[in-house]
Amino acid sequence: MAKDEINAFLGSGTDYQGKLNFQGAVRIDGNFNGEVESEGTLVVGKEARVEGVLKVGQLVLSGKVHGEVYASEKAVLHKTANLQGNLVTPVLVVEEGAVLEGRVTMSSTPSEAGEPENQEIS
């Protein structure tokens, strides 16, 4: 499997609630409310709306996210991105036009960023 290959696709016009765990890459184009946990890449499409706690390796955002985001490797906000909430990541790429409302902490260690280490999300 290629590194950029999408493992799962949550299409537009669909609503999901709950907890999402995955390996590799997942793309969301619909509505998702809940928790996402992975060392892989989460791609949030232009029409997508995601609400909750996201703990991922990489976040590629083109749609809307409302909540807490922990991207252990990198977060990329494209020009159509809208992030409302706190973001913790060591590398941040923001295109002109993206909206980011909240606190940004550029840290590679969870404890420095205020995230509880090895604690279950509740």
GUVEXFI-15968 format. One record per residue (C-alpha): z, y, x. Coordinates in steps of 0.05 Angstrom, whole numbers, plus 5000, padded with zeros to 4 digits. Layout:
N
dodren Z=Z; Y=Y; X=X $
...
! end
This chain:
122
dodren Z=5000; Y=5000; X=5000 $
dodren Z=4982; Y=5069; X=5026 $
dodren Z=5038; Y=5118; X=5038 $
dodren Z=5011; Y=5167; X=4986 $
dodren Z=4997; Y=5114; X=4933 $
dodren Z=5033; Y=5124; X=4866 $
dodren Z=5074; Y=5063; X=4845 $
dodren Z=5088; Y=5086; X=4773 $
dodren Z=5061; Y=5140; X=4728 $
dodren Z=5099; Y=5169; X=4669 $
dodren Z=5042; Y=5202; X=4630 $
dodren Z=5036; Y=5267; X=4592 $
dodren Z=5057; Y=5267; X=4519 $
dodren Z=5113; Y=5218; X=4532 $
dodren Z=5188; Y=5227; X=4532 $
dodren Z=5236; Y=5187; X=4576 $
dodren Z=5312; Y=5188; X=4580 $
dodren Z=5358; Y=5151; X=4627 $
dodren Z=5361; Y=5132; X=4700 $
dodren Z=5300; Y=5122; X=4745 $
dodren Z=5305; Y=5084; X=4811 $
dodren Z=5242; Y=5070; X=4851 $
dodren Z=5212; Y=5056; X=4919 $
dodren Z=5149; Y=5090; X=4944 $
dodren Z=5122; Y=5145; X=4899 $
dodren Z=5127; Y=5160; X=4824 $
dodren Z=5090; Y=5214; X=4786 $
dodren Z=5119; Y=5245; X=4722 $
dodren Z=5072; Y=5284; X=4676 $
dodren Z=5113; Y=5277; X=4612 $
dodren Z=5185; Y=5296; X=4595 $
dodren Z=5242; Y=5263; X=4631 $
dodren Z=5317; Y=5274; X=4620 $
dodren Z=5367; Y=5239; X=4663 $
dodren Z=5378; Y=5217; X=4735 $
dodren Z=5327; Y=5200; X=4789 $
dodren Z=5348; Y=5166; X=4852 $
dodren Z=5301; Y=5143; X=4908 $
dodren Z=5286; Y=5150; X=4982 $
dodren Z=5213; Y=5157; X=4962 $
dodren Z=5170; Y=5214; X=4935 $
dodren Z=5176; Y=5243; X=4865 $
dodren Z=5115; Y=5281; X=4841 $
dodren Z=5126; Y=5326; X=4781 $
dodren Z=5060; Y=5345; X=4749 $
dodren Z=5039; Y=5413; X=4723 $
dodren Z=5054; Y=5398; X=4650 $
dodren Z=5118; Y=5358; X=4664 $
dodren Z=5189; Y=5378; X=4645 $
dodren Z=5246; Y=5344; X=4681 $
dodren Z=5320; Y=5356; X=4669 $
dodren Z=5378; Y=5324; X=4705 $
dodren Z=5400; Y=5304; X=4775 $
dodren Z=5346; Y=5286; X=4825 $
dodren Z=5362; Y=5252; X=4891 $
dodren Z=5297; Y=5236; X=4926 $
dodren Z=5267; Y=5233; X=4995 $
dodren Z=5212; Y=5283; X=4978 $
dodren Z=5199; Y=5326; X=4917 $
dodren Z=5129; Y=5352; X=4902 $
dodren Z=5137; Y=5400; X=4843 $
dodren Z=5081; Y=5431; X=4802 $
dodren Z=5117; Y=5430; X=4734 $
dodren Z=5188; Y=5448; X=4710 $
dodren Z=5254; Y=5421; X=4735 $
dodren Z=5322; Y=5442; X=4708 $
dodren Z=5382; Y=5413; X=4745 $
dodren Z=5407; Y=5392; X=4813 $
dodren Z=5357; Y=5371; X=4866 $
dodren Z=5374; Y=5336; X=4931 $
dodren Z=5311; Y=5323; X=4973 $
dodren Z=5332; Y=5288; X=5037 $
dodren Z=5266; Y=5300; X=5073 $
dodren Z=5227; Y=5357; X=5041 $
dodren Z=5215; Y=5396; X=4977 $
dodren Z=5146; Y=5426; X=4962 $
dodren Z=5139; Y=5477; X=4905 $
dodren Z=5067; Y=5490; X=4886 $
dodren Z=5045; Y=5555; X=4854 $
dodren Z=5058; Y=5529; X=4782 $
dodren Z=5128; Y=5502; X=4799 $
dodren Z=5189; Y=5526; X=4762 $
dodren Z=5256; Y=5502; X=4789 $
dodren Z=5320; Y=5525; X=4755 $
dodren Z=5381; Y=5497; X=4789 $
dodren Z=5408; Y=5483; X=4858 $
dodren Z=5365; Y=5454; X=4913 $
dodren Z=5389; Y=5420; X=4976 $
dodren Z=5336; Y=5401; X=5028 $
dodren Z=5324; Y=5407; X=5103 $
dodren Z=5251; Y=5430; X=5094 $
dodren Z=5226; Y=5476; X=5038 $
dodren Z=5153; Y=5495; X=5025 $
dodren Z=5141; Y=5547; X=4971 $
dodren Z=5073; Y=5571; X=4949 $
dodren Z=5062; Y=5641; X=4924 $
dodren Z=5074; Y=5642; X=4849 $
dodren Z=5127; Y=5588; X=4847 $
dodren Z=5192; Y=5605; X=4810 $
dodren Z=5259; Y=5585; X=4840 $
dodren Z=5323; Y=5606; X=4805 $
dodren Z=5387; Y=5579; X=4835 $
dodren Z=5420; Y=5565; X=4901 $
dodren Z=5382; Y=5536; X=4959 $
dodren Z=5419; Y=5501; X=5015 $
dodren Z=5377; Y=5479; X=5075 $
dodren Z=5417; Y=5422; X=5103 $
dodren Z=5402; Y=5351; X=5123 $
dodren Z=5473; Y=5326; X=5113 $
dodren Z=5499; Y=5318; X=5041 $
dodren Z=5570; Y=5337; X=5058 $
dodren Z=5549; Y=5405; X=5086 $
dodren Z=5511; Y=5418; X=5022 $
dodren Z=5568; Y=5402; X=4976 $
dodren Z=5540; Y=5335; X=4951 $
dodren Z=5590; Y=5279; X=4948 $
dodren Z=5570; Y=5225; X=4997 $
dodren Z=5562; Y=5154; X=4970 $
dodren Z=5587; Y=5172; X=4902 $
dodren Z=5558; Y=5146; X=4837 $
dodren Z=5525; Y=5198; X=4793 $
dodren Z=5560; Y=5204; X=4726 $
! end
